[in-house]
Protein backbone atom coordinates (compact mmCIF):
# COMPACT_ATOMS: atom_id res chain seq x y z
CA UNK A 1 0.00 0.00 0.00
CA UNK A 2 1.31 3.42 -0.95
CA UNK A 3 1.02 6.32 1.42
CA UNK A 4 3.26 8.79 -0.42
CA UNK A 5 3.24 10.48 -3.80
CA UNK A 6 6.57 10.21 -5.55
CA UNK A 7 7.81 12.61 -8.20
CA UNK A 8 7.73 9.78 -10.74
CA UNK A 9 4.14 8.91 -9.85
CA UNK A 10 3.08 12.53 -10.18
CA UNK A 11 4.95 12.97 -13.47
CA UNK A 12 3.16 9.91 -14.85
CA UNK A 13 -0.27 11.37 -14.09
CA UNK A 14 0.71 14.80 -15.40
CA UNK A 15 1.86 13.12 -18.61
CA UNK A 16 -1.41 11.25 -19.04
CA UNK A 17 -3.43 14.41 -18.53
CA UNK A 18 -1.18 16.36 -20.92
CA UNK A 19 -1.75 13.70 -23.62
CA UNK A 20 -5.49 13.97 -23.02
CA UNK A 21 -5.43 17.78 -23.27
CA UNK A 22 -3.44 17.58 -26.50
CA UNK A 23 -5.75 14.96 -28.04
CA UNK A 24 -9.23 16.35 -27.50
CA UNK A 25 -11.14 18.62 -29.82
CA UNK A 26 -14.19 20.68 -28.99
CA UNK A 27 -17.17 18.80 -30.42
CA UNK A 28 -19.97 21.31 -29.93
CA UNK A 29 -20.87 23.71 -32.76
CA UNK A 30 -19.25 27.10 -32.36
CA UNK A 31 -22.46 29.10 -31.83
CA UNK A 32 -24.14 26.59 -29.52
CA UNK A 33 -24.70 26.67 -25.78
CA UNK A 34 -22.74 23.43 -25.53
CA UNK A 35 -19.73 25.15 -27.09
CA UNK A 36 -19.67 27.54 -24.13
CA UNK A 37 -19.88 24.54 -21.81
CA UNK A 38 -17.07 22.76 -23.69
CA UNK A 39 -14.87 25.86 -23.48
CA UNK A 40 -15.63 26.19 -19.77
CA UNK A 41 -14.82 22.52 -19.09
CA UNK A 42 -11.56 22.84 -21.03
CA UNK A 43 -10.67 26.03 -19.15
CA UNK A 44 -11.26 24.30 -15.81
CA UNK A 45 -9.18 21.29 -16.85
CA UNK A 46 -6.36 23.48 -18.14
CA UNK A 47 -6.36 25.64 -15.02
CA UNK A 48 -6.21 22.63 -12.70
CA UNK A 49 -3.45 21.11 -14.85
CA UNK A 50 -1.43 24.33 -14.61
CA UNK A 51 -2.05 24.42 -10.85
CA UNK A 52 -0.76 20.84 -10.60
CA UNK A 53 2.45 21.78 -12.42
CA UNK A 54 2.86 24.83 -10.17
CA UNK A 55 2.40 22.78 -6.98
CA UNK A 56 4.83 20.15 -8.26
CA UNK A 57 7.48 22.80 -8.93
CA UNK A 58 7.05 23.99 -5.33
CA UNK A 59 7.45 20.42 -4.06
CA UNK A 60 3.83 20.21 -2.90
CA UNK A 61 3.06 16.79 -4.36
CA UNK A 62 -0.16 16.29 -2.43
CA UNK A 63 -1.86 19.37 -3.87
CA UNK A 64 -0.30 18.69 -7.27
CA UNK A 65 -1.77 15.19 -7.31
CA UNK A 66 -5.17 16.49 -6.22
CA UNK A 67 -5.10 19.15 -8.93
CA UNK A 68 -4.13 16.80 -11.75
CA UNK A 69 -6.94 14.46 -10.73
CA UNK A 70 -9.43 17.34 -10.82
CA UNK A 71 -8.08 18.33 -14.25
CA UNK A 72 -8.57 14.87 -15.64
CA UNK A 73 -12.00 14.61 -14.05
CA UNK A 74 -13.13 17.65 -16.05
CA UNK A 75 -11.73 16.06 -19.22
CA UNK A 76 -13.43 12.73 -18.55
CA UNK A 77 -16.74 14.42 -17.85
CA UNK A 78 -16.53 16.55 -21.01
CA UNK A 79 -15.70 13.50 -23.10
CA UNK A 80 -18.42 11.39 -21.56
CA UNK A 81 -21.22 13.91 -22.19
CA UNK A 82 -20.03 14.68 -25.72
CA UNK A 83 -18.53 18.14 -25.32
CA UNK A 84 -15.14 16.83 -26.47
CA UNK A 85 -14.29 14.65 -29.44
CA UNK A 86 -11.66 12.23 -28.15
CA UNK A 87 -11.66 9.84 -31.08
CA UNK A 88 -13.20 6.97 -29.08
CA UNK A 89 -10.05 6.85 -26.90
CA UNK A 90 -11.07 4.83 -23.86
CA UNK A 91 -7.50 4.68 -22.56
CA UNK A 92 -7.09 8.39 -21.86
CA UNK A 93 -10.77 9.10 -21.21
CA UNK A 94 -13.69 7.48 -19.41
CA UNK A 95 -16.35 7.04 -22.08
CA UNK A 96 -19.93 5.90 -21.63
CA UNK A 97 -19.59 2.72 -23.71
SETI-222572 format. One line per field, with one value per residue: residue in one letter; x, y, z of N, C-alpha, C, O, CB in turn. Coordinates in steps of 0.1 Angstrom, whole numbers, always signed. Glycine has a CB too. Layout:
<nodes>
r	[A_...]
neast	[X_...]
nnorth	[Y_...]
nup	[Z_...]
caeast	[X_...]
canorth	[Y_...]
caup	[Z_...]
ceast	[X_...]
cnorth	[Y_...]
cup	[Z_...]
oeast	[X_...]
onorth	[Y_...]
oup	[Z_...]
cbeast	[X_...]
cbnorth	[Y_...]
cbup	[Z_...]
</nodes>
This chain:
<nodes>
r	[X_X_X_X_X_X_X_X_X_X_X_X_X_X_X_X_X_X_X_X_X_X_X_X_X_X_X_X_X_X_X_X_X_X_X_X_X_X_X_X_X_X_X_X_X_X_X_X_X_X_X_X_X_X_X_X_X_X_X_X_X_X_X_X_X_X_X_X_X_X_X_X_X_X_X_X_X_X_X_X_X_X_X_X_X_X_X_X_X_X_X_X_X_X_X_X_X]
neast	[+8_+6_+15_+25_+33_+52_+77_+80_+56_+37_+46_+39_+11_+7_+17_-1_-25_-17_-14_-40_-52_-39_-50_-78_-107_-128_-162_-187_-209_-198_-215_-232_-249_-237_-211_-201_-202_-183_-160_-157_-154_-130_-113_-114_-102_-77_-67_-66_-47_-25_-22_-15_+10_+23_+22_+37_+62_+68_+72_+51_+36_+12_-10_-5_-10_-37_-48_-41_-58_-83_-82_-82_-106_-124_-119_-126_-153_-163_-157_-173_-199_-201_-190_-165_-145_-129_-120_-129_-112_-106_-87_-73_-95_-126_-152_-187_-196]
nnorth	[-12_+22_+52_+76_+102_+100_+117_+106_+92_+113_+127_+108_+109_+136_+135_+118_+133_+155_+144_+138_+164_+174_+158_+160_+175_+203_+195_+205_+226_+259_+281_+273_+266_+245_+247_+268_+255_+234_+249_+261_+238_+229_+250_+249_+224_+229_+249_+236_+217_+233_+244_+221_+216_+238_+234_+211_+220_+235_+216_+206_+179_+166_+185_+189_+164_+162_+183_+175_+153_+165_+180_+160_+148_+167_+166_+139_+140_+159_+145_+123_+133_+143_+168_+170_+158_+129_+109_+83_+73_+52_+48_+71_+85_+84_+69_+66_+41]
nup	[+0_-9_+6_+0_-24_-51_-70_-96_-98_-98_-121_-140_-140_-146_-172_-185_-184_-198_-224_-229_-229_-251_-271_-273_-290_-294_-295_-298_-318_-329_-323_-304_-272_-259_-268_-253_-228_-233_-238_-212_-196_-206_-200_-172_-168_-179_-162_-137_-144_-149_-123_-110_-121_-111_-83_-81_-89_-67_-49_-36_-35_-28_-32_-58_-70_-63_-78_-105_-107_-105_-128_-148_-143_-151_-179_-185_-178_-197_-221_-218_-218_-243_-250_-258_-285_-286_-302_-297_-277_-252_-234_-225_-217_-198_-212_-221_-232]
caeast	[+0_+13_+10_+33_+32_+66_+78_+77_+41_+31_+50_+32_-3_+7_+19_-14_-34_-12_-18_-55_-54_-34_-57_-92_-111_-142_-172_-200_-209_-193_-225_-241_-247_-227_-197_-197_-199_-171_-149_-156_-148_-116_-107_-113_-92_-64_-64_-62_-34_-14_-21_-8_+25_+29_+24_+48_+75_+71_+75_+38_+31_-2_-19_-3_-18_-52_-51_-41_-69_-94_-81_-86_-120_-131_-117_-134_-167_-165_-157_-184_-212_-200_-185_-151_-143_-117_-117_-132_-101_-111_-75_-71_-108_-137_-163_-199_-196]
canorth	[+0_+34_+63_+88_+105_+102_+126_+98_+89_+125_+130_+99_+114_+148_+131_+112_+144_+164_+137_+140_+178_+176_+150_+164_+186_+207_+188_+213_+237_+271_+291_+266_+267_+234_+252_+275_+245_+228_+259_+262_+225_+228_+260_+243_+213_+235_+256_+226_+211_+243_+244_+208_+218_+248_+228_+202_+228_+240_+204_+202_+168_+163_+194_+187_+152_+165_+192_+168_+145_+173_+183_+149_+146_+176_+161_+127_+144_+166_+135_+114_+139_+147_+181_+168_+147_+122_+98_+70_+68_+48_+47_+84_+91_+75_+70_+59_+27]
caup	[+0_-10_+14_-4_-38_-55_-82_-107_-98_-102_-135_-149_-141_-154_-186_-190_-185_-209_-236_-230_-233_-265_-280_-275_-298_-290_-304_-299_-328_-324_-318_-295_-258_-255_-271_-241_-218_-237_-235_-198_-191_-210_-192_-158_-168_-181_-150_-127_-149_-146_-108_-106_-124_-102_-70_-83_-89_-53_-41_-29_-44_-24_-39_-73_-73_-62_-89_-117_-107_-108_-142_-156_-141_-160_-192_-185_-179_-210_-231_-216_-222_-257_-253_-265_-294_-282_-311_-291_-269_-239_-226_-219_-212_-194_-221_-216_-237]
ceast	[+9_+7_+18_+31_+47_+65_+75_+62_+34_+34_+42_+17_-3_+9_+6_-24_-30_-15_-32_-58_-50_-43_-71_-95_-125_-152_-184_-198_-205_-203_-235_-239_-237_-213_-192_-194_-186_-159_-146_-150_-133_-108_-104_-102_-78_-59_-59_-49_-23_-12_-12_+7_+31_+32_+36_+62_+78_+73_+62_+31_+16_-12_-17_-11_-33_-56_-51_-53_-82_-94_-86_-100_-128_-131_-126_-149_-171_-166_-169_-198_-212_-196_-172_-152_-129_-113_-119_-121_-105_-99_-72_-83_-117_-149_-175_-200_-183]
cnorth	[+12_+45_+76_+90_+108_+112_+118_+95_+101_+129_+121_+104_+127_+145_+126_+124_+153_+157_+139_+154_+180_+169_+155_+175_+190_+201_+196_+224_+251_+280_+285_+268_+257_+238_+259_+266_+238_+237_+260_+250_+225_+239_+255_+232_+219_+242_+247_+220_+221_+245_+232_+210_+228_+242_+218_+209_+233_+228_+200_+191_+164_+172_+192_+175_+154_+173_+184_+159_+153_+177_+172_+145_+155_+171_+148_+131_+150_+155_+126_+120_+145_+161_+181_+156_+141_+110_+84_+64_+65_+45_+60_+90_+80_+78_+63_+44_+24]
cup	[+0_+0_+11_-19_-42_-67_-95_-109_-103_-116_-144_-151_-148_-169_-192_-193_-197_-223_-239_-235_-247_-275_-283_-284_-293_-300_-307_-310_-321_-318_-309_-280_-253_-258_-259_-230_-221_-234_-220_-192_-194_-202_-177_-158_-170_-169_-139_-131_-146_-131_-104_-109_-115_-88_-70_-82_-75_-44_-33_-37_-40_-32_-54_-77_-73_-74_-103_-118_-110_-123_-151_-155_-150_-175_-194_-187_-192_-221_-230_-220_-236_-260_-261_-274_-291_-290_-305_-282_-255_-230_-218_-212_-207_-203_-215_-220_-244]
oeast	[+18_-5_+18_+28_+52_+55_+68_+57_+25_+25_+38_+12_-13_+3_+3_-30_-38_-19_-36_-66_-57_-44_-76_-86_-133_-150_-191_-188_-209_-200_-245_-228_-229_-204_-180_-184_-177_-149_-135_-141_-125_-96_-93_-93_-68_-47_-49_-41_-12_+0_-4_+16_+42_+42_+44_+71_+90_+76_+63_+22_+9_-21_-27_-17_-40_-66_-60_-58_-91_-104_-94_-107_-138_-140_-133_-156_-181_-174_-176_-206_-222_-197_-168_-158_-119_-105_-112_-120_-108_-101_-68_-82_-117_-156_-174_-203_-181]
onorth	[+13_+46_+86_+80_+118_+114_+124_+95_+100_+133_+125_+105_+130_+152_+129_+124_+159_+164_+141_+156_+187_+173_+154_+184_+181_+203_+195_+230_+254_+287_+291_+272_+259_+233_+258_+268_+237_+232_+261_+251_+221_+236_+257_+232_+215_+241_+249_+217_+216_+246_+233_+207_+226_+244_+217_+205_+235_+230_+191_+194_+159_+167_+194_+175_+150_+171_+186_+156_+148_+176_+174_+140_+151_+172_+147_+125_+147_+157_+123_+113_+151_+165_+190_+146_+148_+102_+75_+52_+74_+39_+60_+98_+69_+88_+54_+36_+13]
oup	[+8_+0_+19_-26_-38_-74_-104_-120_-112_-124_-155_-162_-156_-177_-204_-203_-204_-232_-250_-244_-255_-287_-295_-286_-288_-312_-317_-312_-310_-308_-306_-277_-244_-252_-255_-222_-212_-228_-215_-183_-186_-198_-172_-149_-164_-166_-133_-122_-141_-127_-95_-101_-110_-82_-61_-75_-72_-32_-24_-45_-49_-38_-61_-88_-82_-80_-111_-129_-117_-130_-160_-164_-155_-182_-204_-195_-198_-230_-240_-225_-240_-272_-268_-271_-292_-286_-309_-280_-247_-219_-206_-203_-212_-201_-206_-212_-249]
cbeast	[-10_+14_+11_+48_+22_+73_+92_+85_+36_+36_+65_+31_-9_+19_+29_-20_-36_+4_-14_-62_-46_-20_-59_-98_-112_-143_-176_-204_-222_-185_-232_-241_-260_-231_-197_-208_-210_-171_-152_-170_-155_-114_-115_-126_-95_-65_-75_-73_-35_-18_-34_-13_+26_+18_+11_+47_+73_+59_+86_+29_+39_-4_-16_+12_-14_-55_-41_-28_-71_-94_-66_-77_-123_-125_-103_-132_-170_-155_-144_-185_-216_-213_-184_-140_-144_-118_-103_-135_-89_-120_-63_-65_-114_-140_-160_-212_-208]
cbnorth	[+0_+39_+60_+87_+117_+89_+132_+85_+85_+137_+128_+85_+115_+157_+121_+102_+152_+165_+122_+137_+187_+171_+136_+167_+183_+222_+175_+220_+238_+278_+297_+251_+264_+221_+260_+285_+235_+224_+272_+264_+213_+231_+273_+237_+203_+245_+265_+216_+208_+257_+244_+196_+223_+260_+220_+193_+240_+248_+207_+215_+156_+164_+208_+185_+141_+173_+203_+160_+137_+186_+186_+136_+149_+191_+157_+118_+154_+176_+126_+110_+150_+145_+189_+167_+151_+118_+100_+60_+80_+36_+43_+94_+99_+76_+66_+66_+24]
cbup	[+12_-24_+29_-1_-41_-59_-83_-106_-84_-93_-137_-142_-127_-149_-187_-180_-172_-208_-235_-217_-224_-266_-275_-262_-314_-289_-298_-286_-335_-334_-330_-298_-251_-262_-284_-237_-217_-252_-241_-192_-197_-225_-191_-153_-180_-193_-145_-125_-164_-152_-101_-114_-139_-100_-66_-96_-99_-48_-31_-27_-42_-9_-35_-76_-63_-49_-90_-119_-94_-100_-146_-153_-126_-160_-195_-173_-167_-213_-230_-201_-212_-263_-240_-254_-310_-267_-315_-302_-269_-240_-234_-229_-223_-179_-235_-222_-247]
</nodes>
